[in-house]
Structures are given as C-alpha cells and as structure tokens.
Amino acid sequence: MAQAPGKPDGPKQSRAEVAARAQREAQRKERLREWLIVGGVVAVVAAVIIGVLALTGGDDDGACEADAPGVGRTTDDAGSDDGGSATAPGSGDSVNLAGEVTSDYGFAFGDPDAEHRVVIYEDFLCPFCGALEAASSDRLTQLVDSGDVVVEYRVFNLLGRVSDYSLRSANAMAVVMDAAGPDAAKTFHDLLYDQQPSERGPFPDDDWLVDQAVVAGADEDAVRPGIEDLAFEDWVEEAGTAATDNGVQGTPTVLVDGQQVGGATIDEITQNILDQVS
C-alpha cells in the first residue's frame, strides 16, 4: 500500500536520517516538557486566584464561543495577569524583534519593560479575532516598535469542534516560534490572519501552514516535522486549559495591564485598547 504523500517512507530511510529524526523528537519532547513545567506552575496559581473572582456577562457581539462559534459573548472579567514570562526556546541574539514564550502560554512581542501590556486570547479560526487583528494590528505594531507596549497573543484551540485547523494552526505558531524565533513567529501570526479561512471551510492543510512558515522566514526542514506531527499539541491543549482557568469564555478576549477591555463591537474594543495604551 502506498504511503500518504508528504510522509517519509520509514523503511527506506538511511540510518543517519532515522537517527536525526529521533534526535529531533527527543529535543522536541524536552522543549515541550520545559514549556509545560513553566505553564503548569502558573495554572495552579491562576486557579487559586480565579476561585475568588466573580465572572459577569458581557456584550452580545464581537466574540467566538466554543459552543456557538461566531455568535458569542465577551466576558467582563478574565482574571488578572502579572505578565510573568520565560525565555522562548529558539530565540537568539540575532533576533531583531524582542519576543518570548510566556508562562501563561502566550507569545509576547516587544520590550518586556514596556509601560503597557496587551494580552489577546485568540483562535486563528475565529472571525472576530481576524476582525480585531485587522482593526488594531497596525497601531499596536507601531506601539511595540516604539517600546511603549508589549503585545502577548495567547493562541488556543477554542473552535476545535468546527475544525482541527484551530489546533493545527496554534501548534504551527509554537513550532515557528521555537524553530525560527520571534520575527518569523510574528510574521507567521499576521499571515494566518491575512489569509484566514471561513469557519465553513475549506480549511488549509499542513502543507499550506509549512508554506506560510517559510514565507515568514522559517526553514522548511526545521518546521515541517513539528507542523505535520503536531509537536506542541499537548502544549496547545494546556493553553486552552489555562485560558479556561483564567475565566476566558470567548475570543477575542483582551486585557490591558491585567484588566479586561470591554466593547459592544470590534471597533469599540479596538478604540478602548488604544485609549488605554496611547
């Protein structure tokens, strides 16, 4: 029986190829273990905090929910955020854009000592997340470049019941960050929203995600195995658990300096974000 296109033919691989793949897998598992240890500690602390917080309902427009994709509520209180972080695996001295993988399962871009921190919980399939990105990205990027703001994207699998693209795209984001660093990861993030699929599909496959990673500046050989094998699947699922523990019920959910930003529409949310950080 012929193997699926794009998958390596195990029996025909050389010993060197098999050894190299085994080494990559061992390195991937070690990185995942480190990420989960850091995130797990924060999740325990967050659970204690959430135990004393009361959640209230929000506005009827401008958010995706897991149970009703595309028609949801924002939450008015998603818990406080202290901005704790750990250095991102894969980032190095040659990186121009400051970036890190945070202890709250986020990808942060900008000066960690910036005056303001914007946290955005998102799902690459959520159309409202795409609308927020389109409305806010240019201005937030300017504020990141000026050193006034650090933006942290907490990407998780909210709409898995609609398509596995939510999981695969979030995993791909982690793979690119790990393999190519913050510059490529931020570009990859923006590319996925520039070409965001409809919730009705068709949904991009792994080859497309690899192609976008390469366009973003990553090496294909460095990202293809992790994208195809869902190298950071467990980490993405932990991110979803952490989001739930932090009171997040829909996407996008936005925090500025630890406080949730409200708004009845994406335009209102965007303006409220900018008012608080400008």
Secondary structure, 3 states (H helix, E strand, C coil): CCCCCCCCCHHHCCHHHHHHHHHHHHHHHHHHHHHHHHHHHHHHHHHHHHCCCCCCECCCCCCEECCCCCCCCCECCCCCCCCCEECCCCCCCCCCCCEEEECCCCEEECCCCCCEEEEEEECCCCHHHHHHHHHHHHHHHHHHHCCCEEEEEEECCCCCCCCCHHHHHHHHHHHHHHHHCHHHHHHHHHHHHHCCCCCCCCCCCHHHHHHHHHHCCCCHHHHHHHHHCCCCHHHHHHHHHHHHHCCCCEECEEEECCEECCCCCHHHHHHHHHHHHC
